[in-house]
Amino acid sequence: MRASKIAILVPSHNGGTLLAETVASAAEAGLPPGSYEIVVCDNASTDGSADALPGRDVQGAVVTVHRNARNLGRVANWNRAIETAEAMGFGFALFLMVGDLVRGTGLIDLRDRMVGAGACLGIASYEIVDEALRPRRVARRILWRGAGGLSARDFLAQSLATGAMLHGPLGANLYRLGGVARLRFDPTDESHTDQLATAVFTCAAGGGVVYLDRPISRWRARPGRFHSGMEPQGRLASDVRVIEQACLVAGVAADHPKIRASTLLRAAWLTRGDLRAAWVWSGALVPASPSWTWLFRLLLRQAFHKTPWLVKA
């Protein structure tokens, strides 16, 4: 009965009033009530936020709360959420972190596109909003050329292997469940485990990737989010580690001159234009001369398409 349904997974710990907003957002976005259910994995909260949730949302979609007996940790709770969705027989899963929201009905279009292409991963853009839900910008993520899907290996070769971190965030990815491959995250390496786990899952599942150039979720910028507390150099080091590991697992050659150029661009953005620091950090992480042609192309695409990353299906 749930094979065509989307499990909207909400990992939570003391989510407060934001948890209720996240749970209610699917109905408010207008998703068809028979297309989804909400699954909250509560990580031993003490604020009563999970207990206050209704058994169904305003459209009648079921809201299931799974309570962990103890706090498993942030990433281990993601795994518990996926395990719960698999055990309940869902065919698809989307993660929403507390405070984030479903946006519009694009999620259904993405699911249908995945079904038509036999894909195991659907990627979409997402909207970034402030704490009061005022729009900041749409994170387009990818300039996707072509109408069809792409094999997982080809997608990785055009993304991570060139320095493009396109396998996250979780809130803009739709995963196909029920196959042999299992999506699992590494609790011992929290930084960008979403990127690496998604790449590994997609390659193992073998169903390919599709893209929807419409926002399916709203990412709320607020204090306390995980990467907001990371130093820029630490974020870049994590990026490079994920790139190397994913390419190794997939058997894809990493293009280090392009990775250096991509890392240089990301470093300049993370340091707010400190080009000297960006040059030093990128060189320490990727000991290769940057591809200046690649860097120029990235800058042009960012200027004209609001994303530097091109993928050809």
Legacy VTK file of the C-alpha trace (Angstrom):
# vtk DataFile Version 3.0
C-alpha trace
ASCII
DATASET POLYDATA
POINTS 313 float
0.000 0.000 0.000
2.947 2.339 0.596
5.063 1.378 -2.414
4.166 4.577 -4.278
4.024 6.799 -1.186
6.670 9.247 -0.019
7.823 8.986 3.577
8.643 12.518 4.727
11.248 11.762 7.376
11.695 14.294 10.183
14.568 13.528 12.577
13.953 15.544 15.722
15.381 16.341 19.133
13.555 18.958 21.204
12.096 20.440 18.045
9.703 22.814 19.809
7.138 24.658 17.721
9.271 24.298 14.588
8.616 20.550 14.585
4.872 21.130 14.257
5.504 23.598 11.385
7.619 21.053 9.533
5.060 18.275 9.987
2.222 20.526 8.790
4.096 21.802 5.728
3.256 18.927 3.379
-0.460 19.595 3.696
0.053 23.361 3.475
2.106 22.880 0.302
-0.799 21.038 -1.324
0.671 17.561 -1.709
-2.093 15.051 -2.541
-3.084 13.461 0.792
-2.682 9.911 -0.495
0.850 10.514 -1.776
2.731 10.865 1.492
2.949 10.143 5.206
5.003 11.868 7.881
7.467 9.798 9.936
9.037 11.609 12.887
12.037 9.960 14.542
12.243 11.592 17.946
15.685 11.353 19.526
14.651 11.114 23.212
13.257 14.653 23.368
12.349 16.169 26.714
10.275 19.147 25.525
7.075 17.265 24.651
7.166 18.484 21.035
6.749 15.012 19.525
4.028 14.058 22.005
2.005 17.097 20.931
1.857 16.069 17.270
-1.492 14.904 15.852
-1.962 11.395 14.494
-2.898 12.869 11.107
-2.304 16.203 9.422
-5.141 18.458 8.247
-5.448 16.478 4.996
-5.696 13.166 6.816
-2.182 11.933 6.010
-0.815 9.702 8.758
1.778 11.124 11.152
3.844 8.362 12.803
6.170 9.152 15.697
8.986 6.718 16.431
10.576 7.461 19.825
14.159 6.438 20.514
14.695 5.238 24.082
17.933 7.261 24.196
19.553 9.985 22.147
21.344 8.130 19.349
23.075 11.204 17.993
22.211 13.357 15.016
23.351 11.109 12.153
22.463 7.779 13.776
18.913 9.122 14.038
18.898 9.661 10.256
19.679 5.970 9.890
16.880 5.090 12.295
14.482 7.192 10.193
15.458 5.359 6.991
15.230 1.970 8.709
11.737 2.870 9.940
10.596 3.902 6.450
11.964 0.676 4.966
10.234 -1.430 7.618
6.944 0.376 6.923
7.208 -0.439 3.208
7.553 3.039 1.721
8.770 3.313 -1.849
10.294 6.784 -1.512
11.797 8.954 1.211
12.571 12.646 1.675
14.335 14.096 4.712
13.135 17.344 6.280
15.132 18.739 9.178
13.202 20.517 11.917
12.306 24.023 10.726
12.463 23.138 7.036
9.298 22.848 4.967
7.841 21.212 1.887
7.421 23.757 -0.914
4.745 23.277 -3.568
3.901 20.038 -5.338
7.154 19.562 -7.220
7.925 16.600 -4.987
5.203 14.610 -6.746
6.562 15.566 -10.163
10.020 14.463 -9.059
8.676 11.117 -7.872
6.857 10.574 -11.168
9.989 11.482 -13.095
11.931 8.915 -11.069
9.342 6.241 -11.759
9.394 6.972 -15.493
13.194 6.766 -15.650
13.608 3.922 -13.154
15.848 6.219 -11.094
16.929 5.616 -7.510
17.678 9.283 -6.800
15.774 12.427 -7.660
17.459 15.802 -7.168
15.730 19.172 -7.185
16.413 22.779 -6.346
15.340 24.270 -3.016
14.465 27.672 -1.598
16.525 29.295 1.147
14.462 31.403 3.563
15.251 33.321 6.740
13.867 32.496 10.176
10.640 34.362 9.393
10.297 32.395 6.116
11.130 35.412 3.954
12.704 34.165 0.703
16.420 34.768 0.253
17.150 32.875 -2.943
16.516 29.657 -4.842
19.474 27.280 -4.763
19.265 25.939 -8.286
22.113 23.448 -7.711
22.533 22.200 -11.302
22.267 23.397 -14.887
20.916 20.115 -16.258
21.224 19.714 -20.014
18.995 17.028 -21.488
15.498 15.741 -20.851
16.310 12.317 -19.430
18.109 10.743 -16.526
21.742 9.880 -16.067
23.546 6.824 -14.730
24.894 7.166 -11.209
28.466 6.752 -12.412
28.127 9.391 -15.144
26.519 11.790 -12.698
29.356 11.296 -10.208
31.936 11.776 -12.971
30.381 15.147 -13.820
29.882 16.247 -10.219
32.100 15.039 -7.379
34.911 14.045 -9.733
35.160 17.682 -10.857
34.681 19.194 -7.392
30.914 19.803 -7.550
29.120 18.855 -4.316
25.742 17.959 -5.836
24.651 14.914 -3.813
23.201 17.016 -0.959
21.470 18.516 0.943
19.111 15.788 2.107
16.074 18.068 2.038
16.286 18.419 -1.750
16.818 14.720 -2.538
14.173 12.048 -3.055
15.375 8.473 -2.519
13.920 5.278 -3.956
13.543 2.603 -1.275
12.919 -1.113 -1.487
15.880 -2.216 -3.571
18.926 -4.211 -2.595
20.976 -1.103 -1.785
20.396 0.631 1.538
20.955 4.320 2.212
23.067 4.596 5.372
25.050 7.451 6.888
28.279 7.359 8.898
27.689 8.665 12.456
31.433 8.907 13.063
31.951 11.471 10.286
29.090 13.960 10.444
30.420 16.509 7.984
29.042 15.850 4.503
28.103 12.260 5.309
24.923 13.066 3.364
26.977 13.659 0.208
29.069 10.513 0.516
26.216 8.235 1.584
24.046 9.478 -1.279
26.806 8.894 -3.837
27.524 5.396 -2.521
23.822 4.513 -2.361
23.177 5.725 -5.900
26.078 3.764 -7.342
25.062 0.601 -5.455
21.375 0.888 -6.352
22.157 1.279 -10.034
18.962 3.093 -11.005
20.405 6.433 -12.043
19.601 10.059 -11.291
16.977 12.540 -12.500
16.697 16.280 -11.879
13.801 18.709 -11.405
14.565 22.398 -11.832
11.892 23.455 -9.331
12.181 23.900 -5.562
10.655 21.048 -3.554
11.589 22.293 -0.090
12.361 25.419 1.929
15.642 25.424 3.851
15.443 27.734 6.854
18.632 29.631 7.663
18.892 29.871 11.432
21.561 29.688 14.141
22.663 26.269 15.292
22.540 24.439 11.992
25.434 22.020 11.763
27.638 23.583 9.092
27.150 27.107 10.428
29.585 26.259 13.210
32.297 24.784 10.985
35.436 26.656 10.042
35.746 27.236 6.265
38.972 25.259 6.033
37.328 22.331 7.813
34.407 22.396 5.399
36.734 22.373 2.407
38.794 19.522 3.846
35.592 17.545 4.315
34.603 18.286 0.707
37.872 16.913 -0.646
37.692 13.832 1.579
34.193 13.036 0.305
35.258 13.561 -3.310
38.215 11.185 -3.008
36.228 8.488 -1.182
33.237 8.605 -3.532
35.410 8.452 -6.645
37.314 5.500 -5.188
34.107 3.588 -4.407
32.646 4.272 -7.864
35.849 3.612 -9.766
35.750 7.099 -11.292
38.933 9.076 -11.941
39.095 12.307 -9.960
40.009 15.300 -12.144
42.342 17.084 -9.727
42.945 20.263 -11.786
39.177 20.797 -11.970
38.767 19.871 -8.307
41.440 22.431 -7.370
39.644 25.114 -9.406
36.278 24.195 -7.854
37.792 24.196 -4.369
39.391 27.567 -5.031
35.996 28.990 -5.994
34.296 27.510 -2.919
37.106 28.773 -0.692
36.715 32.295 -2.079
32.998 32.134 -1.313
33.452 30.712 2.199
36.089 33.343 3.059
33.974 36.142 1.556
36.521 37.004 -1.093
39.809 36.399 0.706
41.634 35.221 -2.407
44.963 34.728 -0.672
43.445 32.388 1.921
41.417 30.656 -0.790
44.566 30.022 -2.829
46.572 28.706 0.124
43.794 26.477 1.471
42.839 24.992 -1.888
46.489 24.257 -2.678
47.045 22.549 0.654
44.009 20.307 0.097
44.461 19.618 -3.631
48.138 19.674 -4.616
47.526 20.224 -8.326
47.573 23.269 -10.561
44.029 24.578 -11.080
42.359 24.382 -14.465
41.900 28.068 -15.251
39.633 27.222 -18.172
37.371 25.289 -15.814
37.354 28.108 -13.272
36.406 30.612 -15.988
33.533 28.374 -17.098
32.310 28.051 -13.515
32.271 31.818 -13.096
30.429 32.322 -16.386
27.751 29.782 -15.504
27.280 31.318 -12.082
26.804 34.739 -13.673
24.351 33.592 -16.361
22.580 30.605 -14.775
22.963 31.211 -11.004
24.772 27.919 -10.624
28.297 27.019 -11.764
27.568 23.310 -12.148
26.671 21.854 -15.528
25.550 18.244 -15.965
24.791 16.754 -19.399
22.338 13.880 -19.492
LINES 1 314
313 0 1 2 3 4 5 6 7 8 9 10 11 12 13 14 15 16 17 18 19 20 21 22 23 24 25 26 27 28 29 30 31 32 33 34 35 36 37 38 39 40 41 42 43 44 45 46 47 48 49 50 51 52 53 54 55 56 57 58 59 60 61 62 63 64 65 66 67 68 69 70 71 72 73 74 75 76 77 78 79 80 81 82 83 84 85 86 87 88 89 90 91 92 93 94 95 96 97 98 99 100 101 102 103 104 105 106 107 108 109 110 111 112 113 114 115 116 117 118 119 120 121 122 123 124 125 126 127 128 129 130 131 132 133 134 135 136 137 138 139 140 141 142 143 144 145 146 147 148 149 150 151 152 153 154 155 156 157 158 159 160 161 162 163 164 165 166 167 168 169 170 171 172 173 174 175 176 177 178 179 180 181 182 183 184 185 186 187 188 189 190 191 192 193 194 195 196 197 198 199 200 201 202 203 204 205 206 207 208 209 210 211 212 213 214 215 216 217 218 219 220 221 222 223 224 225 226 227 228 229 230 231 232 233 234 235 236 237 238 239 240 241 242 243 244 245 246 247 248 249 250 251 252 253 254 255 256 257 258 259 260 261 262 263 264 265 266 267 268 269 270 271 272 273 274 275 276 277 278 279 280 281 282 283 284 285 286 287 288 289 290 291 292 293 294 295 296 297 298 299 300 301 302 303 304 305 306 307 308 309 310 311 312
